[in-house]
């Protein structure tokens, strides 16, 4: 099996390992829950970067945040009135 074939099949290739991406520990995306949505919406209304939001919710990728903001997930949940006290700030 050559490197191109391995990449096409979703196998990570480097000098240390060759394992399917999702078999590696900690590679699962975090699911968005209804409890996260108000915080995500308010954070984005305040122009807080996606990276800060995903830092607050480890494992939550930018695509899931975008899904919330585009209304593809939980469109009827309004933004929170305030961010949690432990949310990152400047």
ABEGO torsion letter per residue (X at the ends): XBAAAAAAAGBBBBAABBBBAAABBGABBBBBBAAAAAAAAAAAAAGBBAAAAAAABBGBBAAAAAAAAAGABGAABBBBABBBAABBBX
